[in-house]
Amino acid sequence: MAIVFLAEKELTSVRGALLSDDDRLSIALQACLPVLELGLAYYDGWVGIIVHPGDFQVQRSETDENGVVHVWDDALAGESWPGGPVVLSWDALGEAGSVAHGGVNVVLHEFAHMIDMADGEADGVPPVASRAARDAWLAVFKREFDRFCDRIERGEPSTLDSYAAEHESEFFAVASEAFFESPRLLRQEFPELYELFAGFYRQDPAKRLEL
């Protein structure tokens, strides 16, 4: 699957980043993990993957309630858009590891966003088979998202980074990182969310660790 992925996608390094064949394979293997049982069709419709040597700057703008436009620069380790590309920081790629020990996985995070957006919208709801399936997803996902946000507002610790409270799409991406990186902890803190993800991804990473 990783070989097919590399044949279908275009990995471009910028600003002096150097990617060896092993580096490209590493990115492909991590990107393929979420769709291991779903298939690469979830990544159809786009081809570009851009790799920066480190965090990169993106200009943001927002209009407040008074009509004033605020503009600022945001330093990112990864970003993704509907229709591509996926943008990654090479420095962040080296931080992949157990979420429980402060590690992150920018590849899993950004490709979870691409899965989420495969139906056209970044809303924390990946493509599902029917309206009934979407309603069933939302029933669990929204309850767990609200519970997580309440926990963060109270200042309580969580397996998931507080950034996940920003939006449902970030909750989906951050929880997907934990699902594959620290599945036992996610299952312990959010058992319903874990089962929801296990059903969607058709994988049970916590069980794999027990074999």
C-alpha positions in Angstrom: 0.0 0.0 0.0 2.9 2.4 0.8 4.4 1.8 -2.6 1.1 2.5 -4.4 0.8 5.6 -2.2 4.2 6.9 -3.3 3.3 6.2 -6.9 0.1 8.2 -6.6 1.3 11.2 -4.5 3.9 13.8 -5.1 6.2 14.5 -2.2 8.0 17.9 -2.6 10.7 19.2 -0.1 11.1 23.0 0.2 13.3 25.5 2.0 16.3 23.1 2.0 14.6 20.0 3.4 16.1 16.8 2.1 14.1 13.6 1.8 15.8 10.3 1.2 13.9 7.3 -0.2 13.7 6.0 3.4 12.2 9.3 4.5 9.6 9.1 1.8 8.8 5.5 2.7 8.4 6.5 6.4 5.9 9.2 5.6 4.0 6.8 3.3 3.9 4.0 5.9 2.5 6.4 8.6 0.0 7.8 6.1 -1.3 4.4 5.2 -1.9 3.2 8.8 -5.3 5.0 9.2 -6.5 3.6 5.9 -5.0 0.1 6.3 -8.4 -1.5 6.3 -10.3 1.3 4.5 -8.2 1.6 1.3 -6.3 4.4 -0.4 -9.5 5.7 -2.0 -10.0 7.8 1.1 -7.0 9.9 -0.2 -8.4 10.3 -3.7 -8.8 13.7 -5.3 -5.4 15.3 -4.4 -1.7 14.5 -4.9 0.5 17.1 -3.2 2.6 16.6 0.0 4.9 19.4 0.9 7.7 19.0 3.5 9.3 21.9 5.2 12.5 21.5 7.2 10.8 22.9 10.4 7.7 24.7 11.5 6.3 27.1 8.9 4.4 30.4 9.0 0.9 30.8 7.8 -0.9 34.2 7.8 -4.3 34.1 9.4 -7.0 36.7 9.4 -10.3 37.1 11.4 -13.0 39.7 11.4 -14.4 40.5 14.9 -17.9 41.5 15.8 -17.0 45.2 15.1 -15.9 44.5 11.6 -12.2 44.9 12.4 -9.9 42.5 10.5 -7.1 41.0 12.7 -4.1 39.5 10.8 -1.4 37.4 12.4 1.2 34.8 11.6 0.7 31.3 12.9 3.6 28.8 13.3 2.5 25.3 12.3 4.0 21.8 12.2 1.4 20.6 9.7 -1.7 21.8 7.7 -4.1 20.3 5.2 -6.8 21.6 2.9 -9.6 19.9 1.0 -8.2 19.0 -2.4 -4.6 19.1 -0.9 -1.9 19.7 -0.4 -0.8 18.2 2.9 2.0 20.3 4.5 4.4 18.8 7.0 7.3 19.9 9.1 10.3 17.5 8.9 11.3 18.4 12.4 7.9 17.4 13.7 8.1 14.0 11.9 10.9 13.1 14.2 8.7 13.6 17.3 6.3 10.7 16.5 5.9 8.5 19.5 3.7 7.7 22.4 1.2 10.5 23.0 1.4 9.5 26.7 5.0 10.7 26.8 4.4 14.0 25.0 5.0 12.7 21.5 2.9 13.7 18.5 2.4 12.3 15.1 1.9 15.1 12.5 1.4 12.6 9.7 -1.4 10.8 11.5 -2.9 14.1 12.5 -2.9 15.7 9.0 -4.0 12.6 7.2 -6.9 12.2 9.7 -7.9 15.7 8.6 -7.8 14.5 4.9 -10.0 11.5 5.8 -12.4 13.8 7.7 -12.5 16.1 4.6 -13.0 13.3 2.1 -16.7 14.1 2.2 -16.0 17.8 1.6 -16.1 19.3 5.1 -13.8 19.3 8.1 -16.4 18.7 10.8 -15.1 15.6 12.7 -17.4 13.3 10.8 -15.6 11.1 8.2 -17.4 9.6 5.2 -20.0 7.1 6.4 -22.4 4.9 4.5 -25.7 6.6 5.3 -27.6 9.4 7.1 -28.4 6.9 9.8 -24.7 6.1 10.2 -23.9 9.8 10.4 -26.5 10.4 13.1 -25.1 7.4 15.0 -21.6 8.8 14.7 -22.7 12.3 15.9 -24.5 10.9 18.9 -21.3 9.5 20.3 -18.8 11.9 18.9 -20.5 15.1 20.1 -21.1 13.7 23.5 -17.4 12.8 23.9 -16.3 16.1 22.4 -18.5 18.0 24.9 -17.2 15.9 27.8 -13.6 16.6 26.7 -14.3 20.3 26.4 -15.8 20.4 29.9 -12.8 18.6 31.3 -10.4 21.1 29.7 -12.5 24.1 31.0 -12.2 22.6 34.5 -8.5 22.4 34.1 -8.5 18.6 34.4 -5.7 16.5 32.7 -6.5 14.4 29.7 -4.9 11.9 27.4 -5.7 14.3 24.5 -4.0 17.7 24.0 -6.1 20.6 24.9 -5.8 21.8 21.3 -8.5 19.2 20.5 -11.1 21.5 22.1 -10.6 24.1 19.4 -13.1 22.4 17.0 -14.7 19.1 16.2 -12.3 18.5 13.3 -9.3 19.0 15.7 -10.8 16.6 18.2 -11.1 14.0 15.4 -7.5 14.5 14.3 -6.0 14.6 17.8 -8.1 11.6 18.9 -7.0 9.7 15.8 -3.4 10.3 16.8 -4.1 8.8 20.2 -6.1 6.0 18.8 -3.0 4.7 16.9 -0.2 6.0 19.2 -1.7 5.4 22.7 -4.8 3.3 22.2 -4.9 1.9 25.7 -5.0 5.3 27.3 -7.7 6.5 24.8 -9.8 3.4 25.5 -9.5 4.0 29.2 -10.5 7.7 29.2 -12.9 7.7 26.3 -14.2 4.1 25.9 -17.2 5.0 23.7 -15.0 7.2 21.4 -12.5 4.4 21.2 -15.1 1.9 20.1 -16.5 4.5 17.6 -13.0 4.8 16.0 -12.4 1.1 16.1 -15.6 0.6 14.1 -14.7 3.3 11.6 -11.0 2.5 11.1 -11.8 -1.3 11.3 -8.8 -1.7 13.6 -8.2 -2.3 17.3 -4.8 -1.0 18.1 -5.2 -1.7 21.9 -5.9 -5.3 21.2 -2.9 -5.6 18.9 -0.7 -4.5 21.9 -2.1 -7.4 23.9 -1.1 -10.1 21.3 
